Amino acid sequence: MATSTDVQQAIATSATPAEEFRELPEARQRQLFFQLPETIQRAVVDDMSREALGRFVRRLDPDEATDVLGLADEETRTAVLRRLDEDRRERIEFLLEFSPESAAGLMHLDYVTVARDAGFDDVAERVRRFEERTGRFPIVFVVEDGELLGELPGQTLAMTDRESAHLTDYLHETPTVRYDRPDTDVLEVFRANPESKVAVLDEDEHILGVIHADDILRVIEEEAGETLYEFTGVAEEESVLDGPLVKVQRRYKWLILNLGTAFLAAAVVGLFEATIAAFTLLAVYMPIVAGMGGNAGTQSMAVTVRGIALEQVSIATGGRVILNEVLAGAANGMITGVLVAIIATVFNQSPLLGLVIGVSMVLNLVIAGFFGALIPLILDRMEIDPATSATIFITTATDVLGFFVFLGLASLVI
């Protein structure tokens, strides 16, 4: 049997991805579809006939079917929904009203609500009817005047004396989130309540749905991917399975911008052409100065961006953060500067070269700490996402100023 990776690549590179997808056993189609990148999922859906798409959707849970139909055009979506049974159609149409990146976009409808004064026999009857209709055991929420009191664990139906017990004696507190909150907020709720389910509420604090821990795994994976994409300047929607033309279209603007900053650094180096020509060993150590500054700046930026995301720092309160990064840069610069100074002195028999590169290392890491903390704070104040924009400015600062310090000192001392 072909591996999942082989199948995904075959679907992604096929001119008729739906045909490749249709060749899979039905049980495997469901699993593999949700492993595909969104661009490939959309290609498969677009290539399917309405009949094939309808057959696929019928085998999915309503929340999964909502994700699939959300990839189809409106005409196809309407045609497929028309072919579904009334209960499934109503559930999917309800879920389609919400953004897939909101709390409501993550929720299930596998729940029932019961009043706090209901008896256990009433609860058991509600659960039985739900199971007959959907084939799944629901989450049981206890409410009072429509407002959530908590979850009634399913095992209490089998283990409790139904004649004397009260529902409220067995309730588990349930964390909640409003239906319109972004999925990242839902993730924070789960981080604070890792063993719970989360109830989704409307504007009137009434229950709309429920989110399980499994549902949030996609958000965690996407958040990690987005962070990596942001730091590297790659479009969030780009997939490893995309063709070369798509990759070029999504990357060339970023690379052109980087090219411009590279010319700026080259211009600074050009100012010291005579110095480099007179002492060619300087060219050997220039990449070390630039590389160390860039790495240190990225470290400072990562810490600052995290602080901004957690609302621990802003431009108004960032003075201490900047100072701490500058001092850390100076200390790290001294450590690495001493090491590279010793190496330059021993291997090149030039104490002056060792002194120049050692001092330059200290100053460049101070520059890296300063701009690595300051630039994200400024961009955040300008309401520009610092994770997507700060790297290029920080790298430019450390390259340009680092070369200027290193070659400037060399021209004065050597």
Beta strands, then each sheet from edge to edge (+ up, - down):
strand 1: 111-115
strand 2: 139-144
strand 3: 147-152
strand 4: 176-178
strand 5: 198-201
strand 6: 207-211
sheet 1: 1+ 2+ 3-
sheet 2: 4+ 5+ 6-
end
